[in-house]
Amino acid sequence: MLVRSDVVHVHYATSVALLEHSYLPKRPYLLHLHGTDIRQQWLEPTFRNQIQKAIDGAEAVFYTNLDTAENALAARADAKYMAALLRPDILPAWTPTNVNAPTSRVLFASRWDESKGVEQQVAVAEALHRAQGDKVELVGLDWGPGASLAADAGVSLRGRLTHNEYVKLLASADVVVGQATGLLGISELEAMAIGPVVVCPGTQVEGPAGRPPVLQGSVDEIVQQVADVLADPREASQKQNARAWVLENHTAEKWIPVLQGLYRSAV
């Protein structure tokens, strides 16, 4: 690809090392910092020099997570925030449960580990199971060191899925519980674009797009919000109008001319 390309857009800082073999042609590159590289590895002596060198050598640097802004800007003062982007045209139609059905579905979208706020996630599952019992099917991913805790809390776990299978699972939910980190990942954004209301334990970090249209709060508040949404998921979805917000702030159209200009400048 380097032979065929004039400029390279690298994702994840340690990947820049792949460009440095002596037998490869030298190309200017732009760099996307994706999270752990700038949130954690940049602070570690083992990776610090490698990651800083990759950042320094880039024509332009982007970061995708609001919680990494301080590190990203310390490493590169002109780093730019680019929100996570998705393709709404490949997402399935929403298929919520009929309001008269005996069981509704609440889906936990994230893996069960510390980076997603597993303690709060499990606490929400336990509280929902106590409050709703058999009236709600709790569904999640069999992924992460806390998966067994989720199963003990009453969550039915699903094994490895392709992306198409996963977004269909999102589309089958009446409510989606997002990660308890104050941040929205691609899974939460995909759910919002599909239709179900997303609820996130804790408080959301606000970026340039303002307050995300998700429900948030303590475990007890989340349990009550879920109950309110389940009374009529479609009406709740229309009230949140989250899809419009995702289309406005998390699709690529606005970035295409920006990147084209940067690519031309780099060349």
C-alpha positions in Angstrom: 0.0 0.0 0.0 2.9 2.4 0.6 4.1 1.9 -2.9 0.6 2.8 -4.3 0.0 5.7 -1.9 1.3 9.3 -1.5 0.2 9.7 2.1 -0.8 7.3 4.9 -3.4 7.7 7.6 -2.3 5.6 10.6 -4.6 4.5 13.4 -3.1 3.8 16.8 0.3 5.3 17.7 2.4 2.1 17.9 1.3 1.2 14.3 3.6 4.0 13.0 6.5 1.5 13.6 5.2 -0.5 10.7 6.3 2.3 8.3 9.9 2.4 9.5 11.4 -0.6 7.8 14.4 0.5 5.6 13.1 -1.4 2.6 9.8 0.6 2.6 9.3 3.9 0.8 9.0 6.9 3.0 5.6 8.6 3.1 4.1 11.4 5.1 1.5 10.2 7.5 -1.4 11.5 9.7 -2.0 9.8 13.0 -5.2 8.9 14.9 -4.8 8.3 18.6 -7.5 5.8 19.6 -7.5 5.6 23.4 -5.1 3.2 25.2 -2.2 4.5 23.2 -2.5 8.0 24.5 -4.5 7.4 27.7 -2.2 4.7 29.1 0.8 3.7 27.0 2.0 7.3 26.4 2.5 7.5 30.2 4.5 4.3 30.5 8.3 4.3 30.1 8.2 1.2 27.9 6.2 3.0 25.2 6.7 6.7 25.9 9.5 7.4 23.5 8.0 5.3 20.7 4.6 7.0 20.9 5.9 10.5 21.3 8.2 10.0 18.2 5.1 8.8 16.2 3.2 11.8 17.3 6.0 14.2 16.6 6.5 12.8 13.1 2.9 13.1 12.0 1.7 15.8 9.6 -1.5 16.0 11.7 -2.8 14.3 14.8 -6.3 13.4 15.9 -7.7 11.9 19.1 -11.1 10.2 19.3 -11.9 10.2 23.0 -12.8 13.2 25.1 -11.1 11.8 28.2 -7.8 11.7 26.4 -7.8 15.4 25.4 -5.4 16.5 28.1 -2.8 13.9 27.2 -3.2 14.3 23.5 -2.8 18.1 23.6 0.2 17.8 26.0 1.8 15.4 23.5 0.9 17.6 20.5 -0.5 21.0 21.0 -2.2 21.1 17.6 -4.0 17.7 18.0 -7.6 17.8 16.9 -10.6 16.0 18.3 -12.5 13.9 15.8 -15.5 12.1 17.3 -15.9 8.4 16.6 -17.6 8.0 13.2 -20.1 5.4 12.0 -22.0 4.3 8.9 -25.8 4.6 9.6 -26.5 3.2 6.1 -25.4 -0.3 7.1 -27.4 -0.5 10.3 -30.5 -2.6 10.5 -34.0 -1.4 11.3 -35.1 -1.3 14.9 -37.3 -4.2 16.0 -38.4 -3.5 19.6 -40.7 -5.9 21.5 -44.4 -5.4 21.1 -45.6 -3.3 24.0 -48.2 -6.0 24.9 -45.5 -8.8 25.0 -44.9 -10.3 28.4 -41.1 -9.8 28.3 -39.0 -6.8 27.2 -35.3 -6.9 26.3 -32.6 -4.8 28.0 -29.2 -5.1 26.3 -25.9 -4.4 27.9 -23.8 -3.2 24.9 -20.2 -3.4 26.4 -17.8 -6.0 27.4 -17.5 -6.6 31.2 -14.2 -5.1 32.3 -12.8 -2.1 34.2 -12.4 0.0 31.1 -16.2 -0.1 30.6 -17.1 0.5 34.3 -17.9 -3.2 35.1 -18.8 -2.6 38.8 -21.6 -0.2 37.9 -22.7 -2.3 35.0 -23.1 -5.3 37.2 -24.8 -3.2 39.8 -27.3 -2.0 37.2 -27.9 -5.6 36.1 -28.6 -6.8 39.7 -30.9 -3.9 40.4 -32.9 -4.4 37.2 -33.2 -8.1 37.9 -34.6 -7.4 41.3 -36.9 -4.7 40.1 -38.2 -6.3 36.9 -37.8 -10.1 37.4 -39.1 -12.2 34.6 -40.7 -9.1 32.9 -37.4 -8.2 31.4 -34.8 -10.3 29.6 -31.3 -9.0 30.4 -28.9 -9.7 27.5 -25.1 -9.1 27.3 -21.9 -10.2 25.7 -19.9 -13.2 27.0 -16.8 -11.0 26.9 -14.5 -9.7 29.6 -13.3 -10.8 33.0 -16.5 -9.7 34.6 -18.8 -11.8 32.4 -19.4 -14.4 35.1 -20.5 -11.7 37.5 -23.0 -10.4 34.9 -24.3 -14.0 34.5 -24.7 -14.3 38.2 -26.6 -11.0 38.2 -29.2 -12.5 35.8 -27.7 -11.5 32.4 -28.1 -14.0 29.5 -24.7 -13.9 27.8 -24.2 -14.2 24.0 -21.0 -15.6 22.5 -18.8 -14.1 19.8 -20.7 -12.3 17.0 -19.9 -10.8 13.7 -20.5 -7.0 13.4 -23.7 -7.7 11.4 -25.0 -10.1 14.0 -24.1 -7.7 16.8 -26.0 -4.7 15.4 -29.0 -6.9 14.8 -28.8 -7.8 18.5 -28.7 -4.0 19.3 -31.8 -3.6 17.0 -33.7 -6.2 19.0 -33.4 -4.3 22.2 -36.1 -2.2 23.8 -33.4 -0.4 25.9 -29.6 -0.4 25.7 -27.4 0.0 28.7 -24.2 1.7 27.7 -20.8 1.8 29.4 -20.4 3.4 32.8 -17.4 5.6 31.9 -19.0 8.9 30.9 -18.1 8.3 27.3 -20.0 6.9 24.3 -18.4 4.2 22.2 -19.3 3.0 18.8 -21.8 0.5 20.2 -23.7 3.1 22.1 -23.7 5.4 19.0 -24.9 2.5 16.8 -27.7 1.8 19.2 -28.7 5.5 19.2 -28.7 5.5 15.5 -30.8 2.4 15.3 -33.5 3.5 17.7 -33.5 2.1 21.3 -33.0 4.6 24.1 -29.5 4.3 25.6 -29.1 4.7 29.4 -25.6 5.1 30.9 -24.7 4.9 34.5 -22.8 7.9 35.8 -22.5 11.3 34.2 -21.6 11.9 30.5 -18.6 13.9 29.5 -19.8 16.8 27.2 -17.8 17.6 24.1 -18.3 20.1 21.2 -21.7 18.6 20.4 -23.0 19.3 23.9 -24.9 16.9 26.1 -25.4 13.5 24.5 -29.1 12.5 24.2 -28.8 9.5 26.5 -30.4 8.9 30.0 -27.9 8.9 32.8 -27.6 8.8 36.6 -27.2 6.6 39.6 -28.1 2.9 39.6 -31.5 3.6 41.2 -32.2 6.4 38.6 -31.2 4.1 35.8 -33.6 1.4 37.0 -36.5 3.9 37.1 -35.6 5.3 33.7 -35.5 1.9 32.2 -39.0 1.2 33.7 -40.3 4.4 32.2 -38.9 3.7 28.7 -40.2 0.1 28.7 -43.8 1.5 29.1 -43.5 2.6 25.5 -40.0 2.3 23.9 -41.0 3.9 20.6 -42.4 7.0 22.2 -39.3 7.3 24.4 -37.1 6.9 21.4 -38.9 9.7 19.6 -38.6 11.9 22.6 -34.9 11.4 22.8 -34.4 11.9 19.1 -30.9 10.5 19.4 -30.5 9.3 15.8 -30.6 12.9 14.5 -27.8 13.8 17.0 -25.7 10.9 15.9 -26.2 11.8 12.2 -25.2 15.4 12.9 -22.1 14.7 15.0 -20.8 11.1 14.3 -20.8 10.7 10.5 -17.9 11.3 8.1 -19.3 13.8 5.6 -18.0 16.9 7.4 -14.6 15.4 7.8 -14.0 14.4 4.2 -13.0 17.9 2.8 -10.9 18.5 6.0 -9.0 15.3 5.4 -8.6 15.9 1.7 -7.0 19.2 2.4 -4.7 17.8 5.0 -3.7 14.9 2.7 -2.9 17.3 -0.2 -0.9 19.5 2.2 1.1 16.5 3.5 2.0 15.4 0.0 
